[in-house]
Amino acid sequence: MTAKTVLITGTSSGIGLATAVAAARSGWHVVATMRDTAKAGPLAAAADDADVSLDLRVLDVTDPASVDACLGGLDRLDALVNNAGAGHVGTLEQESVDDVRAVMEVNFFGVLHVTRAALPLLRTSKGRLVTVTSVGGVVGQPFNEAYCAAKFAVEGFMESLAPVAATTGVRVSVVEPGAVSSEFVGNAGIADNVQDNAGPYAPALAAYLERTRNTFANAQSPQDVAVRLVDLLAAEQPAFRVLTSNAARAFAGTKLKDLNGSAVQKLTEAWVS
C-alpha cells in the first residue's frame, strides 16, 4: 500500500522537525518544508538517526508563489500540518503597526496561504488539516499582543472552517502546546533591544521575561508534542482541539470557563508585577 503523504511546514527546528521525523517513523511519506533549506542540517541529522527518509522542499509560507510551487508539485496529499510560525515579544506603544503586521503575515496569513492551496488535494483524499497554534491562541498574554492576536485569528478561522470543510470530508484540528523547549522562544524577539526600548513598560517587561525564562526551563519537549500530533493524524475521530500537556490544559481551561474575563486578568496581571 502506498504510504499516505503529509506536508509539514516549518521543519528546520522544534516541533516541526520532531513531527517530521515522528511521522516518517510511523509510516507517513513526509514532505518536510522550510523557507531556507540551508538550515536543513539538524533535520537531516535527526532523520539519519531515526533511519527515515524525508522529502525536503522549499516553502516560504508568506510567499504565495512559493506556496503554489510547492503544493503544485504534489500528486496527492492526505494531511497538512501548519506548523511554521514566529514568536514576537513587544507592546504596541513601543513598536510600529508594521511590526504587528509582520507577525500576522507569518502566523496568520501564512497559514491561510498554505491551507488554501492544500484544500483541493485534501478534499480528494478526505484528509486532515492540522494547525499548530498555541495556548496563546486561547489566552491573551502580556507582551505577546501581536503573537496572540495572530493565534487568536488562526483559532477563530479554523473553528469556523471546520464544519464547512467537514462537509467535503476534510477534518480540521488545532493543536495547542504550552511552553515547549525549542529554538522558538530564542527567536521570539526576547533580545536586548526589546528591553532597552521598553520605556515606561521596562519594570513590567523585566518581570514578564523572568517568569518566561522560568517557565521554559521546565517546558514540554518538541518530541512529546510530535507524538500527540502523529496520534492525531491517525485518529479515526480527531478532536478539533488538542492541548498537548496537563499544563496547557490547565492554562487554557482557565480561559474557556472564564465567562467575565476576571480569572485570566488575575492570572496574567501577576506576570508583570
Secondary structure, DSSP 8 states (H G I E B T S, - for coil): ----EEEES--SSHHHHHHHHHHHHTT-EEEEEES-GGG-HHHHHHHHHHT---EEEE--TT-HHHHHHHHHT-S--SEEEE-------B-GGGS-HHHHHHHHIIIIIHHHHHHHHHHHHHHHHT-EEEEE--GGGTS--TTBHHHHHHHHHHHHHHHHHHHHHHTTT-EEEEEE--SB-STTGGGSS-SHHHHHT-GGGHHHHHHHHHHHHHHHTT-B-HHHHHHHHHHHHH-SS--SEEE-SHHHHHHHHHHHT-TTSHHHHHHHHGGG-
